[in-house]
Amino acid sequence: MRGDFKNHYLWLDVETTGLIDGVHKVLEIAWFFSYGTEKATGTRSYVVHHPDLARGDFQDDTVWEMHQRNGLYEESVVSETGSVWIWRKLLSEVEMYDEKTIRLAGSSVGFDRRFLRGDHQLSAAVVDRLHYRMMDVSALRMAEEDRIGWELPSPPRAHRAKADIEWSFAEYCRLIATWRPI
């Protein structure tokens, strides 16, 4: 018999100028909420305003060139959306749920959680309201590879927040659909 329990998830991805929180900048953030495999909200996606963004703000040539190719660098320079507004919006949506009931979800989501913790007091407040457990699709893929005995195809590398969380959610749904009840 199947139960009705479903975890609540905040599917989130950030794109940054590098990997060191507190040093590198958040360029883009996207999120949506789900109950298990059912989307509960539409996807929100925002590019953060950085009018003075320059090559020196990026960790290395790889990150710089990636965000030049995908258009995120240019969009960030001309964006009119400030990070404080984005963090307030996300926090107001997280506050609609009971505290500590939402699990952060995505691919390599520990990175995103760390960046949120260190970017701004409002983004840190988002993290404070989340459950300590996370749903990391990267870890699920590793477990699936161990189960089936071969490497899964690499995920698409859009390096755009909305595309990345949409793919992570679809991959999560695909993977758990193959599991058998215990």
N, C-alpha and C positions, 0 to 999 in steps of 0.2 A: 504494500500500500504506500502510495506516495504522500508525503506530508505537504503542507502549505507554506512551510517556512522558507523565506527568501532573505538573503543578506541585502542590506542597503549599501550601494556603492556610489562613491564620487569618482567618476572616471576623469582623469586629469592628465594633461601633459604640458610641460613648459619647454620652450626653445630658448636657449641662452647663447651668450657669446663665448662660453667656455664651461669647464667642469667644476670650477672652484666657487662655491657659494661665498658671498661676502666680497668677492673680487670681480667676478663676471656678472653681467647684467641679464635680466630676464627680457627677452625680446617679444615673446608671444606666449599666450596661455589660452588653453581651451578646456572646457569641461562639460559634463552632463551627469545626471544622476540616473541610477537604475535600481530596480528591485530584481536581483538575480539577473536573468537574461532579458528582462523587460525594461526598455528605456522608459524612464519616468518623466524626463524633460527633453527639450531640444538641446542641441549643442550650442554652447556659447563660445565664441572665439574672438580674441582681441589681440591686436598688435600694440605693443607698448611704445609710447612716444619717447624717442631718443634723438632729438634734433642734431646733437653734436657727435653722433656715433662715428667712430673712425676705425681704421684698420688696427690701431694699437689697443682697442677695447676687446679684441678677439684673442682667444687663447693661442691660436696658431693659424698657419695658412690654410689648413684643412677646414677648420670651422669658418674662417673668413670666406673662402671660396664656395663652400656649401651654401651659406646664406646669401651670397651674391647670386648664385645660380637659381636658388628657389625663390628669389625676390624678397625675402624677409628683411634683408639689410635696408633696401630702398623703402619698403613699406614702413619700417620702424622710424626712419628719418622723417617721413612725411605724416605719420600717424598723429592724430590729435587726441588720442586716448591715453591719459596718464595712469600709471600703475596704481596710485592710491584709489582712483575710481574703480579700477578692475578689482582690487582686493576687497573694497567695500561691497561691491556687487556679489562677489563670491561668498564673502562672509555672511551677507544677508540671506543668501540662499541656503547656506549650511545651517544657519540658525533656525530655519524652518523645521529641522529635524531634531529629535531628542539628542542631547549631548552624548557623545561617545557611542553612537549607534551606527555611524556611517564609516565604512572602510574605504580608504583610498585605494584606487585601482588604476592599472595601466601597465605599460611595459617598462621595466627597470624603474619602478615607481619610488623606490627608496631615494633615488637621485632627486626626483621632483619634490618629495617630502622634505628633504634636506634643504633644497633651494627655497621652498616656502618658509621654512623655519627661519632662514637667515635674511630674506629679502626685505621685509618690512614688518612692523609690529602688527599690522592688519592681517598679513598673510600668515604670520606666526599664530595669530588668534584662530585662524582657520584650522591649522594643524592641532591646536589645543582642543578643539571641539571634536576631532576625529577619533575613532576607535584606534587602539594601538596596532591592531592587525591590518595587513594590507593584502590585496589581491594582485600579485605580480605575474602578469602573463608570461614574461620571460622565464620565470621559474616553472610555470605550468608546461611551457614548451620543452624545457629540459627534461622534466619528468616524463612527458610523452615520448621524447626521443629515447629515453631509457626503456620505456615500456615496449616500443615498437622495434627497437634495435637499429634505427638509422636516423640520420640527421634530417630534420624538417627543412623545407626550402626557406631561404632567408626571407624575412619580411621586407616589404617595400620600404625604401629609405627616402620618404618625402621630406623628412625633417621639417614638417609643418605640424603644429600642435593638433589641429582639427583632424587632419588625415591620419595622424599617428594614433589618436585615441579611438577614432572610428575603426581603424584596423585592429587595434588591441581588443576592443569589445567584440568585434566579429570573430576574432580568433578565440577568445574566451568562450563564446557561445558554441563555436565549432568543436572545441576541445571537450567541453563538458557534456556535449550531446553524445559523445562516443563512450562515456563512462557508464558502467553498470552499477546498480545499487548494491550495497554491501549486504 
